[in-house]
Amino acid sequence: CLAELDHTGHGSGDALLTVEWSVNRTTDAYECDYFGARYAAITIHSRYGIEDEQEVACESFGTDFYLVPDRYSVEIVLLDRSHREITEAVETDARYVEDSDYVVIDFPADSFL
């Protein structure tokens, strides 16, 4: 496994899925710069295919997706400034998102290509 995954459901309200990541177990923007990670590309998959996608700055270390309650998996990969993948893509197991939930993924140093 090139990245580590930890996820726990919480909260209530709209179907909100928060995706958070870290680089080398930290959310210090220096780590993104050090490894050349400019963006995080996140794809939300449902049983019907791609449900949503976002590409955000690596140093934001998180983003939210508002979804209809259903089962979803998350795929995330870090990209360089030319939008080339610099880590292997990591995909979580499918999970039911009803109220609010979050996924946390770490990209350790050895996960970079």
C-alpha positions in Angstrom: 0.0 0.0 0.0 1.5 3.3 -1.0 -0.6 5.5 1.2 -2.3 4.9 4.6 -6.0 5.2 5.1 -8.0 6.0 8.2 -11.7 6.7 8.2 -14.4 7.2 10.7 -18.0 8.4 10.3 -19.3 11.3 12.3 -21.8 14.1 12.5 -25.2 14.6 10.9 -27.0 16.9 8.4 -26.6 16.9 4.6 -24.6 14.1 2.9 -21.2 15.6 3.3 -18.0 13.7 2.6 -14.8 15.4 3.7 -11.6 14.1 2.2 -8.4 15.0 4.0 -4.8 14.1 3.2 -1.3 14.6 4.7 2.2 14.2 3.3 4.6 12.3 5.4 2.1 12.4 8.3 2.0 16.2 8.4 -0.1 19.0 7.0 2.9 21.4 6.6 2.9 23.0 3.1 6.7 22.5 3.1 6.1 18.8 2.5 4.1 19.4 -0.6 6.8 21.7 -1.9 9.6 19.3 -0.9 8.0 16.4 -2.9 6.9 18.5 -5.8 3.2 18.0 -5.1 1.2 21.0 -6.4 -2.3 19.5 -6.6 -4.4 16.7 -5.1 -6.8 15.1 -7.7 -9.8 13.6 -5.9 -12.4 11.4 -7.6 -15.6 10.2 -5.9 -17.0 7.0 -7.4 -20.5 5.6 -6.9 -22.0 2.4 -8.3 -22.9 4.4 -11.4 -19.4 5.6 -12.1 -17.7 8.9 -11.4 -19.9 11.0 -9.1 -17.7 14.1 -8.6 -14.1 15.3 -9.1 -12.0 18.1 -7.7 -8.4 19.2 -8.2 -7.2 21.4 -5.4 -3.9 22.7 -4.1 -1.9 20.1 -2.2 -1.4 22.5 0.7 -5.1 22.8 1.4 -5.0 19.2 2.8 -8.7 18.8 2.5 -11.9 19.4 0.5 -15.6 18.7 0.9 -18.1 16.9 -1.4 -21.9 17.3 -1.0 -23.5 14.0 -2.1 -26.8 12.3 -2.3 -26.8 9.5 0.4 -25.4 6.4 -1.2 -22.2 4.2 -1.3 -19.1 5.9 -2.4 -15.4 5.3 -2.7 -12.7 7.9 -2.9 -9.7 7.9 -5.2 -6.8 10.4 -4.7 -3.5 11.0 -6.3 -1.0 13.9 -5.9 0.1 15.8 -9.0 3.1 18.0 -9.9 2.7 21.5 -11.4 2.4 19.9 -14.9 -0.6 17.8 -13.6 1.4 14.6 -13.8 0.9 11.9 -11.2 3.7 11.8 -8.7 2.1 9.2 -6.4 0.2 6.0 -7.1 -3.6 6.6 -6.9 -5.1 5.4 -3.7 -8.7 4.2 -3.6 -10.7 3.6 -0.5 -13.3 0.9 0.1 -16.9 1.8 -0.7 -18.8 3.2 2.3 -22.3 4.5 2.8 -22.4 8.2 3.3 -25.7 9.4 4.7 -25.1 12.4 6.9 -21.5 13.4 7.1 -18.4 11.3 6.9 -14.7 11.8 6.4 -11.7 10.0 4.8 -8.1 10.7 5.8 -5.2 9.5 3.6 -1.5 9.9 4.3 1.1 9.9 1.5 4.4 8.7 3.2 7.7 9.6 1.6 8.0 6.1 0.0 4.7 6.6 -1.8 6.1 9.1 -4.3 7.1 7.8 -7.7 
